[in-house]
Amino acid sequence: MAITYYGYPKCGTCRKAKAWLDAEGLEYHDVHIVETPPTIEELKKIVETSGLSLKKFYNTSGMKYRELGLKDNLPTMSDDEQFELLSSDGMLIKRPLVTDGSKVTLGYKESDFIENWKR
């Protein structure tokens, strides 16, 4: 399956990840995470595939996360409410988010990219 890269052009970490993918000659579908955040269904599949907890998908260092007081509010929210929130605002999602349907990486750590995306 093709690689889908969800990123934000002004994000330095996203630019590093994209440069790595480009340097490796990998083809990917580039999705602007703010203009076109993943749908609830896409997020559910991505989270399930990743094996990570839903909490890991939040951009905890982002302004939006702090503005909404999510550090305190997330523990009281259901998974359905959290998926709805994440799909409503791409700035809440940790980025870059890269998936091919069978594996997922969150953020950019070169060793993770080598392990998951190097051909």
Secondary structure, DSSP 8 states (H G I E B T S, - for coil): --EEEEE-TT-HHHHHHHHHHHHTT--EEEEETTTS---HHHHHHHHHHHT--GGGGB-TTSHHHHHTTHHHHGGGS-HHHHHHHHHH-GGGB-S-EEE-SS-EEES--HHHHHHHH--
